Amino acid sequence: MNQYPNPDRPYYQAPPAGYVSQYPVFPVLPAPDTPEQAEKKNVRKLSAGHGCAFLLQQALVTTVLLIVAVAVIVVMALSRGVNFSALSNLLVSANFAVIIYAALALLTIVQDTLPFLFLFKRQGIKLTELFVNENSRLKPALEFKNIFTMSVFTLGINFAGSFFGLGLKHSFSYLNKVFPRLLPFPEEGVNDDIFSTLYKNSNITAFLLSILAVAVLAPILEEVIFRGLIMKPLRAYGDGFAIICSSVLFGLAHGNYSQTPFAFVMGLFLGFVACQANSIIPTIILHAVNNFYAVTSGFLENSGHIPETARTIIYYIDLALLGVCLVYAIIRFARKKRWLILNNEMQISGALIPKNKYSLYFSSPVMIITLCLYGASFALSLGVV
């Protein structure tokens, strides 16, 4: 009976050569992930996707700027040589401001769309769902009194964030004077008067193009990215977690000392509004109001077509108005404590505590590279490097 005995397995009969079993052989599958392991992998996957998108954006912007710089040098060299006097005259002309803002509008479209398209498919998000979905609560959010109140709140945040950025700049300047050898930073960082120069030489065409780029295109595209593609999938792990992560990236993406602190706080507020409305429509409106105010006030305060005395008066009116907005925002926030109510419950499972979620999201290799690049840009604006 036992033609193929095995001393270690007496009841085992080895098959003859060339024998093919009539029964299918199934591979041994690995054990399924636990809820905790599944969540960790998903958070890391989201982090890697978001980090890749921002790296692609920075690579695209850098490539475009390099191509433009090389093209300008080549054209000038082929025409009549590199004439720095002619270049200087171009930089202070109204036509240059028009060119810059037209290029800014085009660059905004390119940099805020192409690098992020793959996230829609990767995360299973439809563009229309970011604006209107079955859980949207748009009616109360879009009432005039609520939009007005939130707009005032937004301008108040603008005022506080701007002063914080200036304080940060002056702090580094003071440290540079006290510890010149320990902190050998330049007296000034990247030229802070670039936009002031553009505003000074702008005409009505340049102003309208700046409104298009900064107050129309940027709010729409940035809200789709930060309150949509970034924040929406992270809400599965708590609204607070999603708001903070998207706000950190929103702040750092602005890349300079004067905007990053304000943009971070603004991101917190816009993220809260988006969570309450389950739509980015209110946040687009608030973002556009803030940017429109910033562009308009900057143009009025620096325009070469307005007398200096009038510009000074406008500047102090601007400060007073923003100060009133800040006070109103503080009072309103203090009275409405229910604003702090967010959905911080784990909607998948309770396996990950908040500390683990943050460390997982911000510690993926791609995200670390992204944060380092943004940090370098921020340091450049301070004059640290």
C-alpha positions in Angstrom: 0.0 0.0 0.0 2.7 2.4 0.9 5.0 2.5 -2.1 6.8 5.7 -1.1 7.5 5.4 2.6 8.8 8.3 4.5 10.3 7.5 8.0 9.5 10.9 9.3 5.9 10.8 8.0 4.8 7.2 7.9 1.4 8.0 6.4 2.8 10.3 3.7 3.2 8.9 0.2 5.3 10.9 -2.2 3.8 11.4 -5.6 5.7 10.0 -8.7 7.6 12.2 -11.0 5.4 14.3 -13.3 2.3 13.8 -11.1 -0.2 16.7 -11.3 -2.7 17.1 -8.6 -6.4 17.2 -9.6 -7.1 19.6 -6.8 -6.2 23.4 -7.1 -3.4 24.7 -5.0 -4.2 28.0 -3.3 -1.4 30.3 -2.1 -1.1 31.2 1.5 -2.4 34.7 1.9 -1.0 37.2 4.5 -3.2 38.0 7.4 -5.4 41.0 6.8 -4.4 44.4 8.4 -5.8 45.3 11.7 -7.9 48.5 11.8 -4.9 50.3 13.3 -2.5 49.1 10.6 -5.0 50.0 7.9 -5.4 53.5 9.2 -1.7 54.1 9.5 -1.2 53.0 5.9 -4.0 55.3 4.7 -2.6 58.3 6.6 0.9 57.6 5.1 -0.6 57.2 1.7 -2.4 60.6 1.9 0.7 62.2 3.2 2.8 60.8 0.3 0.2 61.9 -2.3 -0.1 65.4 -0.9 3.7 65.8 -0.6 4.2 64.6 -4.2 1.7 67.1 -5.4 3.5 70.0 -3.7 6.9 68.8 -4.9 5.5 68.7 -8.5 4.2 72.3 -8.0 7.5 73.6 -6.8 9.4 71.8 -9.6 7.0 73.2 -12.1 7.3 76.8 -10.8 11.1 76.6 -10.6 11.3 75.3 -14.2 9.0 78.0 -15.6 11.0 80.7 -13.8 14.3 79.4 -15.1 13.0 79.2 -18.6 11.7 82.7 -18.5 15.0 84.0 -17.0 17.1 82.3 -19.7 14.8 83.4 -22.5 15.0 87.1 -21.4 18.9 86.9 -21.3 19.1 85.2 -24.7 16.7 87.7 -26.3 18.6 90.6 -25.0 22.0 89.1 -25.9 20.8 88.4 -29.5 19.2 91.8 -30.0 21.8 94.3 -28.7 23.6 92.7 -25.9 22.6 92.6 -22.3 21.7 96.2 -21.6 21.2 96.5 -17.9 20.2 100.2 -18.3 17.3 99.2 -20.6 16.4 96.3 -18.2 16.2 98.7 -15.3 14.0 101.1 -17.3 11.7 98.1 -18.1 11.4 97.1 -14.5 10.0 100.5 -13.4 7.6 100.8 -16.3 3.9 100.4 -16.3 4.2 97.8 -19.1 6.4 95.6 -16.8 3.6 95.6 -14.1 1.1 94.5 -16.8 3.4 91.7 -17.9 4.1 90.6 -14.4 0.4 90.4 -13.4 -0.6 88.7 -16.7 2.2 86.1 -16.1 1.1 85.7 -12.5 -2.5 84.9 -13.6 -1.2 82.4 -16.1 1.2 80.8 -13.6 -1.5 80.6 -10.9 -3.6 78.6 -13.2 -0.8 76.2 -14.2 0.8 75.7 -10.8 -2.5 75.2 -9.0 -4.0 72.7 -11.4 -1.5 70.5 -13.2 0.4 69.2 -10.1 -2.9 68.3 -8.3 -5.0 66.6 -11.0 -3.8 63.1 -10.0 -5.2 63.6 -6.5 -8.8 63.6 -7.7 -8.4 60.0 -9.0 -6.1 58.8 -6.3 -8.4 60.0 -3.5 -11.7 59.3 -5.3 -12.9 62.9 -5.1 -15.2 64.6 -7.6 -14.7 68.3 -8.2 -18.4 69.0 -7.9 -18.6 67.3 -4.5 -16.3 70.0 -3.1 -18.8 72.7 -3.9 -22.2 71.0 -3.4 -23.0 67.6 -2.0 -25.8 65.9 0.0 -24.3 67.1 3.3 -23.8 70.7 2.3 -25.3 73.4 4.6 -25.0 76.4 2.3 -28.1 78.4 3.1 -27.0 79.7 6.6 -23.4 80.0 5.5 -24.3 82.2 2.5 -26.7 84.6 4.3 -25.5 88.2 3.9 -25.1 88.9 7.7 -23.1 85.7 8.2 -20.8 86.4 5.1 -20.3 89.9 6.3 -19.5 88.8 9.8 -17.0 86.2 8.6 -15.5 88.7 6.2 -14.8 91.1 9.0 -13.4 88.3 11.1 -11.1 87.4 8.2 -9.8 90.9 7.9 -9.2 91.0 11.6 -7.1 87.8 11.3 -5.3 89.6 8.4 -4.4 92.5 10.7 -3.1 90.3 13.5 -1.2 88.0 11.2 0.5 90.8 9.4 1.7 92.4 12.6 3.0 89.0 13.8 5.0 88.6 10.6 6.5 92.1 10.9 7.4 91.4 14.6 9.1 88.2 13.5 11.1 90.1 10.9 12.2 92.8 13.3 13.1 90.1 15.9 15.6 88.6 13.5 16.9 92.0 12.6 17.5 92.7 16.3 19.2 89.4 16.9 21.4 90.1 13.9 22.6 93.3 15.5 23.1 91.9 19.0 24.8 88.7 17.8 26.4 89.5 14.5 28.9 86.7 14.7 26.6 84.1 16.0 23.9 85.0 13.5 25.6 86.4 10.4 22.4 87.2 8.5 22.1 90.0 6.0 20.6 93.2 7.3 17.6 92.7 5.0 16.2 89.6 3.5 14.6 89.2 0.1 13.5 92.6 -1.2 10.3 93.5 0.6 9.5 96.3 -1.8 8.9 94.3 -5.0 5.1 94.6 -4.8 5.4 98.2 -3.6 7.3 99.0 -6.7 4.8 97.1 -8.9 1.9 99.0 -7.3 3.7 102.3 -7.7 4.1 101.9 -11.4 0.8 100.1 -12.1 -1.9 101.4 -14.4 -5.5 100.4 -14.4 -4.8 97.4 -16.6 -2.2 96.0 -14.2 -4.5 96.6 -11.3 -7.3 94.6 -13.0 -4.9 91.8 -13.9 -3.7 91.7 -10.3 -7.4 91.4 -9.1 -7.9 88.6 -11.6 -4.8 86.7 -10.4 -4.9 87.3 -6.7 -8.6 87.9 -5.8 -10.3 85.6 -8.3 -8.1 82.8 -9.6 -6.0 82.2 -6.4 -9.0 81.9 -4.0 -10.8 79.4 -6.2 -7.8 77.2 -7.0 -6.3 77.4 -3.5 -9.6 76.5 -1.8 -10.0 73.5 -4.1 -6.5 72.4 -3.1 -6.3 73.1 0.6 -9.9 72.9 1.8 -10.8 70.3 -0.8 -8.1 67.9 -2.0 -6.0 68.2 1.2 -8.6 68.6 4.0 -11.5 66.5 2.7 -9.9 63.1 2.9 -8.2 63.9 6.2 -11.6 64.6 7.8 -12.1 60.8 8.2 -9.6 61.2 11.1 -11.3 64.1 12.8 -12.1 67.7 11.7 -9.5 69.2 14.0 -6.8 67.0 12.5 -7.8 67.9 8.9 -8.0 71.6 9.6 -4.6 71.8 11.3 -2.7 69.7 8.7 -4.2 71.7 5.8 -3.5 75.0 7.5 0.1 74.2 8.1 0.6 73.4 4.4 -1.5 76.5 3.5 0.7 78.8 5.6 4.0 77.3 4.5 3.0 77.4 0.8 3.0 81.2 1.0 6.7 81.0 1.7 7.5 84.3 3.3 7.5 85.8 6.8 4.8 88.4 6.1 2.2 85.9 4.8 2.9 82.6 6.5 1.7 83.4 10.0 -1.5 85.1 8.7 -2.1 82.3 6.2 -1.8 79.6 8.9 -4.4 81.3 11.1 -6.6 82.1 8.1 -6.4 78.4 7.1 -7.7 77.4 10.5 -10.7 79.7 10.2 -11.4 78.8 6.5 -11.1 75.1 7.4 -13.6 75.5 10.2 -16.0 77.3 7.9 -15.6 74.6 5.2 -16.3 71.8 7.8 -19.4 73.6 9.1 -20.8 74.2 5.6 -19.5 71.0 4.0 -18.6 73.1 1.0 -15.8 75.3 -0.2 -18.1 78.0 -1.7 -18.2 80.1 1.5 -14.4 79.8 1.9 -13.8 80.9 -1.7 -15.9 84.0 -1.0 -14.0 84.9 2.2 -10.7 84.2 0.6 -11.6 86.4 -2.3 -12.8 89.3 0.0 -9.5 89.2 1.9 -7.3 89.1 -1.2 -9.3 91.9 -2.9 -8.9 94.1 0.2 -5.2 93.4 0.3 -4.6 94.2 -3.4 -6.8 97.3 -3.3 -5.3 98.7 -0.2 -1.8 97.9 -1.4 -2.5 99.7 -4.7 -4.0 102.8 -3.0 -1.2 103.0 -0.5 1.7 102.7 -3.0 0.3 104.0 -6.3 2.4 106.6 -8.0 -0.8 108.2 -9.3 -2.0 109.2 -5.9 -0.4 112.1 -3.9 1.8 111.1 -1.0 -0.4 112.9 1.5 -3.5 111.0 0.3 -1.6 107.7 0.4 -0.6 108.4 4.0 -4.1 109.1 5.0 -5.3 105.9 3.3 -2.6 103.9 5.1 -3.8 105.1 8.6 -7.5 104.6 7.6 -6.5 101.0 6.5 -4.8 100.4 9.9 -7.8 101.7 11.8 -10.3 99.7 9.8 -8.3 96.5 10.3 -7.9 97.2 14.0 -11.7 97.6 14.4 -12.1 94.3 12.5 -9.6 92.6 14.9 -11.4 93.8 18.0 -14.8 92.7 16.5 -13.3 89.3 15.7 -12.0 88.8 19.2 -15.4 89.8 20.8 -17.3 87.7 18.4 -15.1 84.7 18.9 -15.3 85.1 22.7 -19.1 85.1 22.7 -19.5 82.3 20.3 -17.9 79.5 22.2 -19.8 76.9 20.2 -17.5 77.8 17.3 -15.0 75.5 18.9 -17.3 72.4 18.5 -15.8 70.2 15.8 -16.1 66.6 14.9 -12.9 65.1 16.4 -14.2 61.5 16.7 -12.5 58.8 14.7 -14.9 57.9 11.9 -13.1 54.7 11.0 -12.0 53.4 14.4 -10.4 54.7 17.6 -7.1 53.0 16.9 -5.0 56.1 16.3 -4.6 58.8 18.9 -4.1 62.4 17.6 -0.3 62.3 18.3 0.2 59.3 16.1 -1.9 60.8 13.3 0.2 64.0 13.2 3.5 62.2 13.3 2.4 59.8 10.6 1.2 62.5 8.3 4.2 64.9 8.6 6.9 62.3 8.8 6.6 60.6 5.4 9.8 61.1 3.3 8.1 63.1 0.6 6.3 65.3 3.1 9.6 66.0 5.0 11.2 67.1 1.7 8.2 69.4 1.0 8.4 71.0 4.5 12.1 71.5 4.2 11.7 73.3 0.8 9.0 75.5 2.2 11.1 76.2 5.3 14.0 77.3 3.1 11.7 79.7 1.3 10.5 81.1 4.6 14.1 81.5 5.8 15.1 83.3 2.6 12.3 85.9 3.2 13.8 86.5 6.6 17.3 86.9 5.3 18.4 83.8 7.3 20.0 82.1 4.3 
